[in-house]
Amino acid sequence: MTTSIRTEEMILNVGPQHPSTHGVFRLIVKIDGETIKEAIPVMGYLHRGTEKLAENLTYTQIIPYTDRLDYLSSMTNNYVLCHAVETMMGLEIPEKAEYLRVIVMELNRVASHLVWWGTYLLDIGAIGPFLYAFRDRETIINLFNEISGARLTYNYMRIGGVKWDAPPGWIDKAKAFVQYLKKELANYHLLVSGNEIFISRLTGIGTYDRQTALDYSLSGVMLRCTGENWDIRKNEPYSIYDRFEFDVPVSTDGDCMARYHLRLQEIEQSLRILEQALDQFPSEGEVIGKVPRVIRPPAGEAYVRIEAPRGELGVYIASQGKDKPWRMKLRRPSFVNLQILPSLLKGVNMSNMVAILGSIDIVVGEVDA
C-alpha cells in the first residue's frame, strides 16, 4: 500500500539581508516541503537613481558615482564612463595611461574574484578559504591605496587618462604580488577544488544551456560556462588589450562547478595580462592627454561596453553638446544575469539555493543603480 505525505506550500522570505546574498537583496521563495516551486527576486532596497543623478552632474563629477555601482570593481566602472566620453570626443589617451588603466583594472578583476571565491565558500560552509582570499586581496587593496589614495572607491580614472602616475616602487610591488599569487592559486585548488563534499555540492547544480544563456542575455562567466566563447577584451578589444596574449576560459557544463573553475581560471589569465603589462610598462610619458578644461562631448549618442568581472558593463550616453549628459543609461551585468535566477531555482531542493545564488556572483550595487 502506497501512502503519500500531505504537504502545504509555504512562502519563505530569504532576506532582505547581507550575508549570503552579498547586499540588501530579498528572495521570496514558495516551497512545497523542501522543493522550490517559485522564486521571486526583490530588488531596489539600495536604489540611488544614479542614471538620473548623472543628468545634473558634469562628466567629471559622475566618475565617483560609478565607484558605487560595483564596490568590488570600482576601477572598471570608472573606466567605462571615461571610455564612453573619450569615444564621443575622439580623445587620444597617452600610452602610459593606458598601461596604468589595464594594470589597475586587471588587479581589480583579481580582487573581485577573490572576494567571490572567499564568500562563496563561506556561504556553503567553508571558513578557511574566506580568510585566505581576503588576506591576498588585502595586498591589492594596499596597492590601490598607494596609487589612488583609497581602499574601496578609488576614483582613479580621469577623462583622458588617470589621476596621477604610479608612485616609486609601485610597479615592482605589483610584479612581486603577481608572482606570489600565481603560486598561491595552486594552494586554493589544493584546499578546495578536489574536496569530495564541495564537488558533490556544485556538480550538476544550477545547469542551463547556451541558448538559455543567450535568451537571458547573460554575459561574463554566466555565458562562457555554456560554451560561448565571448569576452569583449578579445572580441571587441578596447584600451590596449590587443597587445597582450591571454586565453578566454570556456566550459560546456553550464553548472555551478563550471562557473567556479572559470572564475579561478580568469584569475590566472588576469595574472598573465598583468605580467606582460608590468614588464612592458613605459618608464616615461604623460598620464593624461590633451583634454578641454570643460568636458563637452559633441551632440549625439554612443554606447560603449567593456568586460567587467561580472560580465558586460555598458554605458549609453546621449549628449546635446553641453557639459552634462542629456541622458545616461547603464547596462549592469549583475542586474541582467540575475534575471535567470527564478528559472534556475524552480524545482530544485532548498539545500541547493545558496550554491546557485552565489554562483551568479551578484553585486547589489549594480542591481540597484
Salt bridges, closest charged atoms under 4 A:
GLU8 OE2 - ARG6 NH2 3.19
GLU38 OE1 - LYS30 NZ 3.47
GLU51 OE2 - LYS329 NZ 3.72
GLU51 OE2 - ARG332 NH1 3.71
GLU55 OE1 - LYS52 NZ 3.06
GLU55 OE1 - ARG327 NH1 3.51
ASP67 OD2 - ARG68 NH1 3.57
ASP70 OD2 - ARG310 NH2 2.53
GLU86 OE2 - ARG101 NH2 2.58
GLU95 OE2 - ARG243 NH1 2.77
GLU106 OE1 - ARG109 NE 3.13
GLU106 OE1 - ARG233 NH1 3.22
ASP123 OD2 - HIS22 NE2 3.23
ASP136 OD1 - ARG135 NE 3.01
GLU138 OE2 - ARG151 NH2 2.77
GLU146 OE2 - LYS173 NZ 3.01
ASP165 OD2 - LYS96 NZ 2.56
GLU184 OE2 - ARG135 NH2 2.86
GLU228 OE1 - ARG210 NE 2.50
ASP231 OD2 - ARG224 NH1 3.88
ASP231 OD2 - ARG233 NH2 2.79
GLU236 OE2 - ARG305 NH2 2.60
ASP247 OD2 - ARG272 NH1 3.04
GLU266 OE1 - HIS113 NE2 2.80
GLU266 OE2 - ARG224 NH2 2.38
GLU275 OE1 - LYS182 NZ 3.23
ASP279 OD1 - LYS175 NZ 3.86
GLU307 OE2 - ARG224 NH1 3.04
GLU312 OE1 - ARG305 NH1 3.16
ASP361 OD2 - ARG263 NE 3.82
ASP361 OD2 - ARG310 NH1 2.93
